[in-house]
Amino acid sequence: MNYWIERENWSRAIEVLHKQTSPEAFYKTSSVLLTHAPQQTIDVWVQQRILDPTKLTPALLQYNESVRVPLEQNQAVRYLVFAINHLGSTDASVHNALISIYASHPTKDENLLLKYLRTQPDPPYYDVDFALRLSLQYHRVRSGVHIYSSMELYEPAVELALSHDEAELAMTIANSPEEDAVRRKSLWLTIAEKVVSQEDGMKK
């Protein structure tokens, strides 16, 4: 395999990789093959149940830094989703890597990130502080609101929604503390004050 890699014959290198039985062969060649033949490399990886996704994550993140493709065509996303959904990976590094790619992608659409977050158990497999920080950094408002709400931090969830003029989203969150009428009232007052201040600003 090294012979073909040195000669930059990626298709032959992939053919040899397909016949490997040692996980180390996959780990050692992960970065170079993923860089030059991403789809074919992932095709081989998903057929190998012997691989540890955590050892492939650095190469996946490196690949992601070098490509500008839609998330649906991103091969790092493809493998990480496979590792989570089909291999049952619960390792935080794998989940954090997927969140990192979803959150930092140039697209304004955060549906894939939000869908992932909504399917997580309680407690989630990802690092909550890490996910929240990225959501705020990349202005993934609905995702940030979801994370705050999942921790029952409804006040900052409402504030975040309102700060991005997402009044309807804030209203949805305001009803979340079902058994705490005082807290619900406080959240609704926050929303009302924001709406009134906006209306006053428009009148001026």
N, C-alpha and C positions, 0 to 999 in steps of 0.2 A: 504494500500500500504506500509506503514511503517513497518507493521508486516512482509511482505514478503521481504522487503529490509534488515531488521535486520537479517533475516534468510538466506540471500543471495540466495533467490529463485527468480532469475531475470525474468524468464518466467512468473511466477504468478504476479510479480510486474508489468510487462508490460501489462498483461491482465487487471489489475485494472486501470492502467494509461489510457488505451484505453477507459474506461468508464467515465473518468473525464470530467467535464464541466467547471471547474475553471482553468483559466490559471496559477494561483499561484501553483497549484499542479504540473504542468509541470516544472515551473521555479525552485521550491524547490528541485525536484528530478533530475534535468537535469544532473548535474555532475556525480552523482553516477551511474545512469542508462546508461549514455553515455559511461562511463568507462567500465562497465561490460557487457552491451548488446547494443553496438553501432548501429548495423544495425536495430534491432528490435525497438530501441528507435526512430530512425529517421523515420522508417516506420509509427510510430504513429504520430510523429510531423507533417509530411507532410499532414496528413489527417485533421489537426486542423488549420483552418483559423483564429482562435481567438488568436493565439500566436503572440507575438511581438518578431521578430528575434533579436532585439538589446539586449533583456534580456536573450537570449540563447547564444549569442556570447561568453561570458566568458567561458562557459562550453565547447563550441566547440573548442576554442583555447587551453583549458586545455587538452581536449581529443587529439588534434593534437600533443601536446608535448609528449604524452605517446605512440604513435603508430609509427610504421615504415612500412608503406604499400604504394603501388603505389598510385598516386593521384586519379586514376580512382576508387580505392577501399576506399578512404578516406571519411568517413561518414560526417566529418565536411564540406568538399568540397561539398558533395552531398546536404546537407541542405542549405548551403550558396548560391549555384547556384539556388536551388529551390526558396529561399527567394527573390533573385534578379529577376529571370526570370518569376516566376509564381505568387509571391506575390507582385512583383513590388516594392521591397524595394529600397529606394533611400538614406537610412541613411549611412553616411560615415563610421560609425563603422562596418557595415556589409560588405561594399565593401573593406575597409581596411583589415578586417580579412581575406577575400578571397585572397587578394594580398599577405598578409603576409605568408599564407600557400603555395601559388604557388611559391613565390620567395625563401623561405627558404628550400623548399624540396630538398633532396639530388640529385634528378635527374638533369642531365645536360640539359635536354630538357625543353625549356621555351615556347613551343608552346601554352600551355593552358593559361599561363599568358599573352602572346602576343595577343592571340585571344580575351581574356577578355578586354584588354586595347583598342583594335581596335573597339570593339562594344560599347564603351562608348560615350555618347553625349558630346557636347561642351557647357558649361564646364562639366567635368566629375563629377561623384558622389563621387569618391574617393579623398583622400587628395593627391594632386600632389607631394608635397615635400616628404611626407611619402613614396609614391610609388617609387619616383626617388631614394631616399636614400637606400631603400631595393634593388632596381635593381642594383645599383652600389655596394652595400655591398656583394651581392651574385653573382656578375658577370653575370647578365642577360643583356647582351650587347644589343641585339635587342630591348628589352623592354625599356632599358634606352634611347636608340636612339629614339624610338617612343615617349617617354614622352618629351624629349627635343624638338623634332620636333613639337609635338602638341602645345608647347608653343612658337613655332617659334624661338627657340634657336638653330639655325642651326649650328652655330660654334662649341659649345660644343658637339652637336650630331655627327658632322663629326670627331671631335677630339677623341671622345669615340670610334667610329667605327674603326678609324685608329689605335688607341692604342691597339686594339685587332686583328689587321691585317684583318679587314673586309673592304677591299678597295671597293668592289662592293656596299656594303651597304652605304658607305660614298659617292660614286658617285650618288646613288639614292637621297640622301639627298641634295647634292649640287645643284640639279635642282629644289628644292622645292620653293625657293623664285622667282616664275615665273615673277613677275613684277619688280624685282630689279636686273638688269643686273650687276651692280657693285658688289653686294653682291654675286651673283652666281660666278662671276669671282674670287673673293677672296677665295671662298670655293674651287673652282677647283685648284687654285694655292696651297692651303694648301695640297690638295690631291697629286698634282704633286710633290711637294717638298718631301712629305713622300715617294712616289714611287721611286723617284730618289735616295734619301738617302738609301733606302733599296737595290737598285740595286748596288750602290757604295759599300755598306757593303758586298754584296755577291761577288763582284769582288775582294775585299781584301782577 
